[in-house]
């Protein structure tokens, strides 16, 4: 004869069905990214992929449009092409990093320009990461998450 009552068994089953979630993860809104590239195909495919990875993505197709959106929307991270009409990515990066209101926004350079001098120039102007095309989508997502994780760790340790 068993000591357990049916009500207790039902309660145990109900407890087993409840998902166990980290309250901070469940409440966290999607991180806001600005994706900047003058190639419409790249913008569209990256936007779709990053949204599938739970990022909130807006796009810009020129350097000037990017600066307008950065100032207005204050994205949490910018993925920036270098070779664009009107204003190239290095000029955008320099402007973002030179403005007190936007200087802390991390920027990932994503470009076909992979010469050592270009990579060095990107880092010297303040890029958080420098990646070359063709883009490896998983590597881009890993870089984005790493930058956000590092920011969170710095905030927890009191660094700014």
C-alpha positions in Angstrom: 0.0 0.0 0.0 1.3 3.4 -0.9 1.4 6.5 1.4 1.2 9.0 -1.4 -2.1 10.6 -2.2 -3.4 11.3 -5.7 -3.5 15.1 -5.0 0.2 15.0 -4.1 1.1 13.1 -7.3 -0.9 15.7 -9.3 1.0 18.5 -7.7 4.3 16.9 -8.4 3.4 16.5 -12.1 2.2 20.2 -12.2 5.6 21.3 -10.7 7.5 19.2 -13.3 5.6 20.9 -16.2 6.6 24.5 -15.1 9.6 25.8 -17.1 12.5 26.9 -15.1 13.7 30.2 -16.4 16.2 32.8 -15.3 14.0 35.8 -14.4 16.6 38.3 -15.8 16.6 36.5 -19.2 12.8 36.3 -19.3 12.4 40.0 -18.6 15.3 41.2 -20.9 14.1 43.0 -24.0 15.8 42.3 -27.3 19.0 44.2 -27.7 18.8 47.0 -30.3 21.2 46.9 -33.2 21.8 49.3 -36.1 23.0 47.5 -39.3 24.7 49.8 -41.8 25.5 48.7 -45.4 24.9 50.2 -48.8 24.2 46.7 -50.2 20.5 46.0 -49.9 21.0 42.2 -50.2 23.4 42.2 -47.3 21.2 44.4 -45.2 18.1 42.2 -45.8 19.9 38.9 -45.1 21.7 40.1 -42.0 18.6 41.7 -40.6 16.6 38.5 -41.0 19.4 36.4 -39.4 19.9 38.7 -36.5 16.2 39.0 -35.8 16.1 35.2 -35.7 18.8 35.4 -33.0 16.4 37.7 -31.0 18.0 41.0 -31.8 15.9 44.1 -32.6 17.4 45.4 -35.8 17.1 48.6 -37.7 19.0 49.4 -40.9 20.6 52.3 -42.7 22.1 52.3 -46.2 24.5 55.2 -46.0 26.8 56.9 -43.5 24.7 60.0 -43.2 21.5 57.9 -42.5 23.5 55.9 -40.0 24.5 59.0 -38.1 21.0 60.3 -38.0 19.7 57.0 -36.7 22.5 56.7 -34.1 21.7 60.1 -32.7 17.9 59.6 -32.7 17.6 56.0 -31.6 20.8 55.4 -29.6 21.2 51.7 -30.6 23.1 49.4 -28.2 25.5 48.3 -30.9 26.3 49.3 -34.6 27.4 46.9 -37.3 29.1 49.2 -39.9 30.3 48.7 -43.4 33.3 50.8 -44.5 32.8 51.3 -48.2 29.7 53.5 -48.7 28.8 56.5 -50.7 28.7 60.0 -49.2 30.4 59.1 -46.0 32.5 56.0 -45.4 32.4 53.8 -42.3 35.6 55.1 -40.9 34.2 58.7 -41.0 31.0 57.4 -39.3 33.0 55.6 -36.7 35.2 58.7 -36.0 32.1 60.9 -35.7 30.3 58.4 -33.3 33.4 58.0 -31.1 34.0 61.8 -31.1 30.5 62.6 -29.8 30.0 62.4 -26.0 26.4 61.3 -26.5 27.4 58.3 -28.7 31.0 57.4 -27.9 30.1 54.4 -25.7 28.1 52.7 -28.4 30.1 49.6 -29.5 30.8 49.4 -33.2 31.6 46.3 -35.2 33.2 47.0 -38.6 32.0 44.5 -41.2 33.7 45.1 -44.5 35.4 43.7 -47.6 38.5 45.8 -46.6 40.6 43.4 -44.8 44.1 44.8 -45.3 46.1 45.1 -42.1 46.2 48.9 -42.4 42.4 49.0 -42.6 41.9 46.7 -39.6 44.4 48.8 -37.6 42.7 52.0 -38.7 39.3 50.6 -37.5 40.7 49.7 -34.1 42.5 53.0 -33.8 39.3 54.9 -34.5 37.5 52.9 -31.7 35.9 49.8 -33.3 35.1 47.1 -30.8 35.6 44.4 -33.5 36.6 44.2 -37.1 35.3 41.5 -39.4 35.7 40.9 -43.1 33.2 39.9 -45.7 31.9 37.5 -46.8 30.3 37.4 -43.4 30.2 34.4 -41.2 26.8 34.8 -39.6 27.5 32.7 -36.5 30.8 34.5 -35.9 29.0 37.9 -36.1 26.4 36.8 -33.6 29.2 35.5 -31.3 31.0 38.8 -31.5 27.8 40.8 -30.8 27.1 38.6 -27.7 30.7 38.8 -26.5 30.6 42.6 -26.6 27.3 42.7 -24.7 28.6 40.1 -22.2 31.8 42.2 -21.7 29.7 45.4 -21.1 27.5 43.6 -18.5 30.6 42.2 -16.7 32.2 45.7 -16.7 29.0 47.2 -15.3 28.8 44.6 -12.6 32.4 45.2 -11.6 32.0 49.0 -11.6 34.0 49.7 -14.8 32.7 52.1 -17.4 
